[in-house]
Amino acid sequence: MNSPLFLGWQLGPVLMGGMAAAAVAYYLAVGPLRSRLAPGVPYPRGRAAVFGLGLVLLYLNEGSPLHDLAERYLLSAHMVQHLLLSYVVAPVIMLGIPTWLLEAVLTGKRMLPISRVLLHPVVTFFAFGLVMAIYHVPAIYDLTLANTSLHHAVHFVI
């Protein structure tokens, strides 16, 4: 007997909680905390809308039936999901972050030395490749397939 095709929308706590946490942190930083981080800078309406669009795209990638299709049935859908995360969702979210916010987060006294190392192009290239390779080791990949929350958590890291 064939198993039923499960193609539902995801509302798990890791996915929804991660997105909610990202939204709260971002909109607090560009809203009420803006006066401490970048005094006199107006609210970045356009960038805030782009960031929100990025979160919507993230949910469509992670919470739509594409997720079930990718997780249960098609490796090609799984790889499309990863490509969308890396080449569509992440750049849109990054476009939504104002320069002053990136500078405030990445160039503080404690963060600057760490940022210089972690954001070096060679380091980011190899870190991305290493994370993708480790995640796709069959034993690790199978573990994430057995636990949807862990699967979403890995996608947040990627």
N, CA and C atoms as an extended XYZ file, in Angstrom:
474
Properties=species:S:1:pos:R:3:atomname:S:1:resname:S:1:resid:I:1 pbc="F F F"
N         0.837       -1.186        0.000 N   MET     1
C         0.000        0.000        0.000 CA  MET     1
C         0.883        1.250        0.000 C   MET     1
N         0.530        2.200       -0.805 N   ASN     2
C         1.287        3.442       -0.868 CA  ASN     2
C         1.005        4.307        0.349 C   ASN     2
N         2.056        4.978        0.826 N   SER     3
C         1.846        5.885        1.943 CA  SER     3
C         1.204        7.171        1.425 C   SER     3
N         0.428        7.840        2.278 N   PRO     4
C        -0.225        9.085        1.833 CA  PRO     4
C         0.794       10.194        1.613 C   PRO     4
N         0.476       11.066        0.700 N   LEU     5
C         1.341       12.200        0.409 CA  LEU     5
C         1.055       13.301        1.428 C   LEU     5
N         2.035       13.598        2.274 N   PHE     6
C         1.875       14.636        3.284 CA  PHE     6
C         2.449       15.937        2.742 C   PHE     6
N         1.592       16.861        2.437 N   LEU     7
C         2.047       18.154        1.931 CA  LEU     7
C         1.295       19.254        2.665 C   LEU     7
N         1.681       19.476        3.900 N   GLY     8
C         0.993       20.474        4.708 CA  GLY     8
C         1.873       21.672        4.997 C   GLY     8
N         1.292       22.659        5.628 N   TRP     9
C         2.006       23.867        6.047 CA  TRP     9
C         2.571       23.637        7.435 C   TRP     9
N         3.796       24.070        7.662 N   GLN    10
C         4.502       23.866        8.925 CA  GLN    10
C         4.245       25.025        9.888 C   GLN    10
N         3.969       24.675       11.138 N   LEU    11
C         3.801       25.688       12.176 CA  LEU    11
C         4.562       25.296       13.438 C   LEU    11
N         5.642       24.534       13.262 N   GLY    12
C         6.401       24.037       14.403 CA  GLY    12
C         7.022       25.148       15.225 C   GLY    12
N         7.323       24.850       16.501 N   PRO    13
C         7.850       25.876       17.404 CA  PRO    13
C         9.225       26.393       17.009 C   PRO    13
N        10.091       25.565       16.451 N   VAL    14
C        11.418       26.039       16.063 CA  VAL    14
C        11.300       27.012       14.894 C   VAL    14
N        10.512       26.652       13.889 N   LEU    15
C        10.341       27.522       12.728 CA  LEU    15
C         9.663       28.824       13.123 C   LEU    15
N         8.512       28.731       13.749 N   MET    16
C         7.764       29.935       14.092 CA  MET    16
C         8.477       30.753       15.169 C   MET    16
N         9.066       30.073       16.147 N   GLY    17
C         9.793       30.769       17.209 CA  GLY    17
C        11.038       31.459       16.690 C   GLY    17
N        11.769       30.802       15.797 N   GLY    18
C        12.960       31.403       15.210 CA  GLY    18
C        12.629       32.630       14.385 C   GLY    18
N        11.558       32.520       13.602 N   MET    19
C        11.147       33.664       12.787 CA  MET    19
C        10.639       34.804       13.664 C   MET    19
N         9.879       34.458       14.696 N   ALA    20
C         9.369       35.498       15.608 CA  ALA    20
C        10.521       36.187       16.333 C   ALA    20
N        11.496       35.414       16.780 N   ALA    21
C        12.651       35.995       17.473 CA  ALA    21
C        13.432       36.927       16.549 C   ALA    21
N        13.628       36.508       15.302 N   ALA    22
C        14.334       37.352       14.337 CA  ALA    22
C        13.557       38.639       14.084 C   ALA    22
N        12.248       38.532       13.939 N   ALA    23
C        11.411       39.710       13.681 CA  ALA    23
C        11.437       40.666       14.868 C   ALA    23
N        11.289       40.143       16.075 N   VAL    24
C        11.283       40.992       17.274 CA  VAL    24
C        12.631       41.700       17.423 C   VAL    24
N        13.726       40.948       17.278 N   ALA    25
C        15.053       41.560       17.423 CA  ALA    25
C        15.270       42.652       16.378 C   ALA    25
N        14.904       42.369       15.137 N   TYR    26
C        15.113       43.335       14.065 CA  TYR    26
C        14.264       44.588       14.281 C   TYR    26
N        12.966       44.393       14.488 N   TYR    27
C        12.079       45.557       14.573 CA  TYR    27
C        12.288       46.352       15.864 C   TYR    27
N        12.789       45.726       16.920 N   LEU    28
C        13.194       46.492       18.101 CA  LEU    28
C        14.440       47.323       17.790 C   LEU    28
N        15.398       46.706       17.082 N   ALA    29
C        16.645       47.414       16.772 CA  ALA    29
C        16.409       48.606       15.862 C   ALA    29
N        15.555       48.453       14.844 N   VAL    30
C        15.343       49.576       13.915 CA  VAL    30
C        14.252       50.516       14.395 C   VAL    30
N        13.520       50.105       15.420 N   GLY    31
C        12.458       50.938       15.970 CA  GLY    31
C        12.902       51.621       17.248 C   GLY    31
N        12.436       51.118       18.396 N   PRO    32
C        12.721       51.792       19.670 CA  PRO    32
C        14.205       51.913       20.028 C   PRO    32
N        15.029       50.957       19.635 N   LEU    33
C        16.449       51.011       19.989 CA  LEU    33
C        17.286       51.816       18.999 C   LEU    33
N        16.680       52.261       17.914 N   ARG    34
C        17.392       53.009       16.883 CA  ARG    34
C        18.043       54.265       17.454 C   ARG    34
N        17.364       54.914       18.373 N   SER    35
C        17.913       56.159       18.930 CA  SER    35
C        19.224       55.919       19.693 C   SER    35
N        19.437       54.704       20.208 N   ARG    36
C        20.685       54.378       20.897 CA  ARG    36
C        21.755       53.902       19.921 C   ARG    36
N        21.335       53.217       18.870 N   LEU    37
C        22.283       52.640       17.918 CA  LEU    37
C        22.699       53.623       16.829 C   LEU    37
N        21.747       54.450       16.390 N   ALA    38
C        22.017       55.411       15.313 CA  ALA    38
C        21.171       56.654       15.543 C   ALA    38
N        21.565       57.496       16.484 N   PRO    39
C        20.777       58.687       16.792 CA  PRO    39
C        20.548       59.564       15.559 C   PRO    39
N        19.309       60.007       15.407 N   GLY    40
C        18.966       60.918       14.322 CA  GLY    40
C        18.667       60.250       12.991 C   GLY    40
N        18.869       58.956       12.901 N   VAL    41
C        18.592       58.246       11.644 CA  VAL    41
C        17.096       57.924       11.596 C   VAL    41
N        16.433       58.225       10.488 N   PRO    42
C        15.000       57.938       10.398 CA  PRO    42
C        14.727       56.435       10.301 C   PRO    42
N        13.504       56.074       10.626 N   TYR    43
C        13.084       54.676       10.545 CA  TYR    43
C        13.238       54.192        9.099 C   TYR    43
N        13.924       53.063        8.889 N   PRO    44
C        14.193       52.586        7.526 CA  PRO    44
C        12.998       51.813        6.939 C   PRO    44
N        11.967       52.539        6.534 N   ARG    45
C        10.734       51.886        6.062 CA  ARG    45
C        10.984       50.880        4.941 C   ARG    45
N        11.735       51.301        3.938 N   GLY    46
C        11.997       50.414        2.806 CA  GLY    46
C        12.736       49.162        3.219 C   GLY    46
N        13.767       49.343        4.007 N   ARG    47
C        14.551       48.180        4.456 CA  ARG    47
C        13.734       47.291        5.391 C   ARG    47
N        12.901       47.895        6.222 N   ALA    48
C        12.053       47.100        7.106 CA  ALA    48
C        11.079       46.251        6.290 C   ALA    48
N        10.567       46.814        5.194 N   ALA    49
C         9.670       46.056        4.321 CA  ALA    49
C        10.428       44.921        3.633 C   ALA    49
N        11.651       45.183        3.207 N   VAL    50
C        12.455       44.144        2.560 CA  VAL    50
C        12.773       43.030        3.553 C   VAL    50
N        13.101       43.395        4.798 N   PHE    51
C        13.361       42.383        5.824 CA  PHE    51
C        12.111       41.533        6.042 C   PHE    51
N        10.963       42.175        6.137 N   GLY    52
C         9.704       41.437        6.283 CA  GLY    52
C         9.464       40.505        5.108 C   GLY    52
N         9.765       40.975        3.895 N   LEU    53
C         9.648       40.132        2.709 CA  LEU    53
C        10.577       38.926        2.830 C   LEU    53
N        11.770       39.152        3.340 N   GLY    54
C        12.712       38.051        3.555 CA  GLY    54
C        12.151       37.003        4.503 C   GLY    54
N        11.487       37.456        5.564 N   LEU    55
C        10.872       36.506        6.497 CA  LEU    55
C         9.729       35.741        5.838 C   LEU    55
N         8.948       36.428        5.007 N   VAL    56
C         7.874       35.747        4.271 CA  VAL    56
C         8.470       34.695        3.341 C   VAL    56
N         9.534       35.046        2.626 N   LEU    57
C        10.191       34.088        1.741 CA  LEU    57
C        10.762       32.914        2.531 C   LEU    57
N        11.301       33.204        3.707 N   LEU    58
C        11.804       32.140        4.567 CA  LEU    58
C        10.685       31.188        4.941 C   LEU    58
N         9.534       31.738        5.319 N   TYR    59
C         8.415       30.869        5.684 CA  TYR    59
C         7.923       30.067        4.478 C   TYR    59
N         7.848       30.694        3.320 N   LEU    60
C         7.409       29.965        2.126 CA  LEU    60
C         8.372       28.827        1.801 C   LEU    60
N         9.639       29.036        2.047 N   ASN    61
C        10.632       27.996        1.800 CA  ASN    61
C        10.576       26.894        2.847 C   ASN    61
N        10.420       27.289        4.098 N   GLU    62
C        10.497       26.332        5.201 CA  GLU    62
C         9.148       25.815        5.692 C   GLU    62
N         8.099       26.584        5.495 N   GLY    63
C         6.812       26.203        6.070 CA  GLY    63
C         5.788       25.730        5.067 C   GLY    63
N         6.069       25.912        3.787 N   SER    64
C         5.103       25.522        2.758 CA  SER    64
C         5.203       24.024        2.477 C   SER    64
N         4.332       23.507        1.640 N   PRO    65
C         4.421       22.092        1.253 CA  PRO    65
C         5.762       21.718        0.610 C   PRO    65
N         6.526       22.700        0.125 N   LEU    66
C         7.859       22.403       -0.387 CA  LEU    66
C         8.692       21.687        0.668 C   LEU    66
N         8.520       22.056        1.923 N   HIS    67
C         9.297       21.437        2.993 CA  HIS    67
C         9.012       19.937        3.076 C   HIS    67
N         7.738       19.556        3.096 N   ASP    68
C         7.402       18.131        3.140 CA  ASP    68
C         7.883       17.402        1.903 C   ASP    68
N         7.710       18.030        0.757 N   LEU    69
C         8.161       17.434       -0.494 CA  LEU    69
C         9.669       17.197       -0.442 C   LEU    69
N        10.395       18.185        0.057 N   ALA    70
C        11.852       18.097        0.152 CA  ALA    70
C        12.295       17.099        1.213 C   ALA    70
N        11.575       17.045        2.310 N   GLU    71
C        11.972       16.202        3.432 CA  GLU    71
C        11.628       14.737        3.209 C   GLU    71
N        10.505       14.477        2.539 N   ARG    72
C        10.007       13.107        2.469 CA  ARG    72
C        10.124       12.438        1.108 C   ARG    72
N        10.179       13.222        0.034 N   TYR    73
C        10.007       12.594       -1.270 CA  TYR    73
C        11.107       12.855       -2.289 C   TYR    73
N        11.567       14.073       -2.423 N   LEU    74
C        12.465       14.403       -3.526 CA  LEU    74
C        13.747       15.072       -3.048 C   LEU    74
N        14.864       14.449       -3.335 N   LEU    75
C        16.142       15.077       -3.025 CA  LEU    75
C        16.307       16.362       -3.842 C   LEU    75
N        15.785       16.376       -5.055 N   SER    76
C        15.890       17.584       -5.882 CA  SER    76
C        15.139       18.750       -5.231 C   SER    76
N        13.984       18.481       -4.618 N   ALA    77
C        13.253       19.541       -3.917 CA  ALA    77
C        14.038       20.005       -2.696 C   ALA    77
N        14.712       19.072       -2.046 N   HIS    78
C        15.551       19.415       -0.892 CA  HIS    78
C        16.670       20.362       -1.322 C   HIS    78
N        17.287       20.056       -2.448 N   MET    79
C        18.381       20.904       -2.916 CA  MET    79
C        17.863       22.260       -3.403 C   MET    79
N        16.686       22.288       -4.009 N   VAL    80
C        16.075       23.571       -4.387 CA  VAL    80
C        15.840       24.405       -3.131 C   VAL    80
N        15.379       23.755       -2.081 N   GLN    81
C        15.142       24.447       -0.814 CA  GLN    81
C        16.446       25.083       -0.302 C   GLN    81
N        17.537       24.342       -0.356 N   HIS    82
C        18.816       24.890        0.102 CA  HIS    82
C        19.303       26.027       -0.795 C   HIS    82
N        19.121       25.885       -2.087 N   LEU    83
C        19.523       26.953       -3.004 CA  LEU    83
C        18.710       28.216       -2.744 C   LEU    83
N        17.408       28.059       -2.517 N   LEU    84
C        16.575       29.218       -2.211 CA  LEU    84
C        17.015       29.883       -0.911 C   LEU    84
N        17.327       29.075        0.108 N   LEU    85
C        17.803       29.637        1.377 CA  LEU    85
C        19.081       30.445        1.170 C   LEU    85
N        20.011       29.887        0.421 N   SER    86
C        21.319       30.507        0.267 CA  SER    86
C        21.342       31.684       -0.702 C   SER    86
N        20.584       31.566       -1.802 N   TYR    87
C        20.723       32.542       -2.878 CA  TYR    87
C        19.541       33.478       -3.056 C   TYR    87
N        18.462       33.257       -2.327 N   VAL    88
C        17.311       34.162       -2.407 CA  VAL    88
C        16.976       34.708       -1.017 C   VAL    88
N        16.647       33.824       -0.082 N   VAL    89
C        16.181       34.249        1.236 CA  VAL    89
C        17.254       35.041        1.989 C   VAL    89
N        18.447       34.497        2.106 N   ALA    90
C        19.506       35.179        2.869 CA  ALA    90
C        19.855       36.547        2.279 C   ALA    90
N        20.031       36.678        0.956 N   PRO    91
C        20.322       38.019        0.425 CA  PRO    91
C        19.190       39.019        0.645 C   PRO    91
N        17.936       38.586        0.541 N   VAL    92
C        16.825       39.514        0.766 CA  VAL    92
C        16.822       39.975        2.221 C   VAL    92
N        17.019       39.049        3.139 N   ILE    93
C        17.076       39.427        4.559 CA  ILE    93
C        18.239       40.391        4.797 C   ILE    93
N        19.390       40.097        4.211 N   MET    94
C        20.548       40.987        4.392 CA  MET    94
C        20.299       42.374        3.786 C   MET    94
N        19.604       42.438        2.657 N   LEU    95
C        19.272       43.738        2.065 CA  LEU    95
C        18.365       44.560        2.978 C   LEU    95
N        17.614       43.873        3.811 N   GLY    96
C        16.711       44.567        4.717 CA  GLY    96
C        17.381       45.134        5.957 C   GLY    96
N        18.625       44.769        6.187 N   ILE    97
C        19.324       45.241        7.389 CA  ILE    97
C        20.082       46.520        7.047 C   ILE    97
N        19.743       47.626        7.715 N   PRO    98
C        20.444       48.892        7.438 CA  PRO    98
C        21.935       48.782        7.767 C   PRO    98
N        22.742       49.523        7.035 N   THR    99
C        24.194       49.511        7.232 CA  THR    99
C        24.547       49.876        8.666 C   THR    99
N        23.852       50.883        9.223 N   TRP   100
C        24.182       51.309       10.582 CA  TRP   100
C        23.935       50.193       11.596 C   TRP   100
N        22.949       49.327       11.334 N   LEU   101
C        22.676       48.220       12.253 CA  LEU   101
C        23.767       47.157       12.134 C   LEU   101
N        24.173       46.842       10.914 N   LEU   102
C        25.277       45.893       10.737 CA  LEU   102
C        26.541       46.402       11.421 C   LEU   102
N        26.821       47.688       11.240 N   GLU   103
C        28.012       48.265       11.866 CA  GLU   103
C        27.917       48.217       13.383 C   GLU   103
N        26.738       48.513       13.913 N   ALA   104
C        26.566       48.493       15.370 CA  ALA   104
C        26.777       47.088       15.930 C   ALA   104
N        26.319       46.093       15.199 N   VAL   105
C        26.432       44.717       15.680 CA  VAL   105
C        27.837       44.159       15.462 C   VAL   105
N        28.435       44.442       14.323 N   LEU   106
C        29.689       43.788       13.945 CA  LEU   106
C        30.956       44.541       14.294 C   LEU   106
N        30.872       45.834       14.612 N   THR   107
C        32.105       46.597       14.838 CA  THR   107
C        32.271       47.090       16.267 C   THR   107
N        31.534       46.519       17.186 N   GLY   108
C        31.738       46.869       18.590 CA  GLY   108
C        33.125       46.434       19.042 C   GLY   108
N        33.575       46.955       20.168 N   LYS   109
C        34.927       46.655       20.658 CA  LYS   109
C        35.183       45.151       20.763 C   LYS   109
N        34.206       44.412       21.251 N   ARG   110
C        34.383       42.973       21.431 CA  ARG   110
C        34.174       42.189       20.140 C   ARG   110
N        33.308       42.679       19.268 N   MET   111
C        32.955       41.931       18.071 CA  MET   111
C        33.889       42.169       16.888 C   MET   111
N        34.550       43.295       16.823 N   LEU   112
C        35.348       43.633       15.645 CA  LEU   112
C        36.419       42.585       15.322 C   LEU   112
N        37.212       42.133       16.292 N   PRO   113
C        38.221       41.118       15.946 CA  PRO   113
C        37.581       39.807       15.454 C   PRO   113
N        36.479       39.435       16.068 N   ILE   114
C        35.782       38.214       15.665 CA  ILE   114
C        35.186       38.394       14.270 C   ILE   114
N        34.570       39.545       14.032 N   SER   115
C        33.971       39.827       12.730 CA  SER   115
C        35.009       39.808       11.620 C   SER   115
N        36.167       40.376       11.888 N   ARG   116
C        37.220       40.418       10.860 CA  ARG   116
C        37.620       39.007       10.428 C   ARG   116
N        37.670       38.086       11.368 N   VAL   117
C        38.044       36.710       11.029 CA  VAL   117
C        36.869       35.978       10.376 C   VAL   117
N        35.712       35.999       11.032 N   LEU   118
C        34.582       35.210       10.540 CA  LEU   118
C        34.014       35.705        9.218 C   LEU   118
N        34.144       36.990        8.931 N   LEU   119
C        33.582       37.539        7.702 CA  LEU   119
C        34.590       37.652        6.567 C   LEU   119
N        35.775       37.145        6.783 N   HIS   120
C        36.755       37.116        5.696 CA  HIS   120
C        36.223       36.168        4.617 C   HIS   120
N        36.299       36.559        3.342 N   PRO   121
C        35.726       35.737        2.268 CA  PRO   121
C        36.207       34.283        2.252 C   PRO   121
N        37.473       34.050        2.543 N   VAL   122
C        37.985       32.680        2.530 CA  VAL   122
C        37.350       31.869        3.661 C   VAL   122
N        37.227       32.481        4.825 N   VAL   123
C        36.626       31.795        5.972 CA  VAL   123
C        35.158       31.497        5.698 C   VAL   123
N        34.421       32.473        5.181 N   THR   124
C        32.997       32.240        4.921 CA  THR   124
C        32.802       31.185        3.841 C   THR   124
N        33.640       31.180        2.819 N   PHE   125
C        33.544       30.186        1.760 CA  PHE   125
C        33.706       28.780        2.330 C   PHE   125
N        34.759       28.572        3.112 N   PHE   126
C        34.997       27.242        3.657 CA  PHE   126
C        34.000       26.870        4.747 C   PHE   126
N        33.551       27.832        5.534 N   ALA   127
C        32.549       27.542        6.575 CA  ALA   127
C        31.240       27.091        5.942 C   ALA   127
N        30.809       27.788        4.890 N   PHE   128
C        29.590       27.405        4.186 CA  PHE   128
C        29.716       25.987        3.636 C   PHE   128
N        30.811       25.715        2.965 N   GLY   129
C        31.026       24.379        2.395 CA  GLY   129
C        31.087       23.303        3.459 C   GLY   129
N        31.757       23.594        4.576 N   LEU   130
C        31.879       22.627        5.659 CA  LEU   130
C        30.523       22.326        6.293 C   LEU   130
N        29.742       23.370        6.566 N   VAL   131
C        28.411       23.161        7.158 CA  VAL   131
C        27.527       22.340        6.222 C   VAL   131
N        27.538       22.673        4.934 N   MET   132
C        26.728       21.922        3.973 CA  MET   132
C        27.199       20.470        3.880 C   MET   132
N        28.500       20.241        3.890 N   ALA   133
C        29.025       18.876        3.796 CA  ALA   133
C        28.668       18.061        5.034 C   ALA   133
N        28.874       18.642        6.219 N   ILE   134
C        28.570       17.915        7.453 CA  ILE   134
C        27.080       17.614        7.545 C   ILE   134
N        26.258       18.595        7.194 N   TYR   135
C        24.806       18.401        7.265 CA  TYR   135
C        24.348       17.271        6.348 C   TYR   135
N        25.034       17.055        5.249 N   HIS   136
C        24.607       16.030        4.302 CA  HIS   136
C        25.299       14.683        4.490 C   HIS   136
N        26.038       14.506        5.584 N   VAL   137
C        26.520       13.174        5.955 CA  VAL   137
C        25.267       12.353        6.250 C   VAL   137
N        25.144       11.178        5.647 N   PRO   138
C        23.886       10.425        5.762 CA  PRO   138
C        23.354       10.256        7.187 C   PRO   138
N        24.198        9.947        8.153 N   ALA   139
C        23.712        9.742        9.525 CA  ALA   139
C        23.135       11.030       10.106 C   ALA   139
N        23.779       12.150        9.846 N   ILE   140
C        23.289       13.441       10.354 CA  ILE   140
C        22.019       13.850        9.625 C   ILE   140
N        22.014       13.683        8.310 N   TYR   141
C        20.833       14.030        7.514 CA  TYR   141
C        19.628       13.188        7.950 C   TYR   141
N        19.842       11.884        8.156 N   ASP   142
C        18.748       11.010        8.602 CA  ASP   142
C        18.214       11.435        9.963 C   ASP   142
N        19.108       11.872       10.840 N   LEU   143
C        18.685       12.353       12.158 CA  LEU   143
C        17.770       13.571       12.027 C   LEU   143
N        18.115       14.479       11.130 N   THR   144
C        17.271       15.670       10.953 CA  THR   144
C        15.942       15.327       10.288 C   THR   144
N        15.927       14.270        9.479 N   LEU   145
C        14.660       13.852        8.872 CA  LEU   145
C        13.714       13.245        9.907 C   LEU   145
N        14.275       12.691       10.954 N   ALA   146
C        13.452       12.091       12.004 CA  ALA   146
C        12.872       13.137       12.947 C   ALA   146
N        13.392       14.366       12.894 N   ASN   147
C        12.948       15.409       13.808 CA  ASN   147
C        12.791       16.723       13.036 C   ASN   147
N        11.544       17.101       12.764 N   THR   148
C        11.279       18.299       11.966 CA  THR   148
C        11.854       19.555       12.620 C   THR   148
N        11.796       19.652       13.938 N   SER   149
C        12.347       20.832       14.619 CA  SER   149
C        13.854       20.928       14.407 C   SER   149
N        14.540       19.799       14.483 N   LEU   150
C        15.983       19.790       14.237 CA  LEU   150
C        16.266       20.164       12.781 C   LEU   150
N        15.433       19.690       11.879 N   HIS   151
C        15.585       20.011       10.462 CA  HIS   151
C        15.466       21.522       10.235 C   HIS   151
N        14.465       22.150       10.853 N   HIS   152
C        14.317       23.607       10.736 CA  HIS   152
C        15.500       24.328       11.379 C   HIS   152
N        15.967       23.833       12.508 N   ALA   153
C        17.111       24.454       13.185 CA  ALA   153
C        18.347       24.420       12.291 C   ALA   153
N        18.573       23.319       11.609 N   VAL   154
C        19.708       23.219       10.692 CA  VAL   154
C        19.537       24.209        9.552 C   VAL   154
N        18.324       24.372        9.058 N   HIS   155
C        18.094       25.325        7.967 CA  HIS   155
C        18.310       26.770        8.427 C   HIS   155
N        18.061       27.069        9.675 N   PHE   156
C        18.360       28.423       10.185 CA  PHE   156
C        19.869       28.658       10.190 C   PHE   156
N        20.643       27.625       10.495 N   VAL   157
C        22.103       27.747       10.511 CA  VAL   157
C        22.626       27.923        9.097 C   VAL   157
N        22.049       27.156        8.178 N   ILE   158
C        22.495       27.234        6.786 CA  ILE   158
C        22.065       28.568        6.238 C   ILE   158
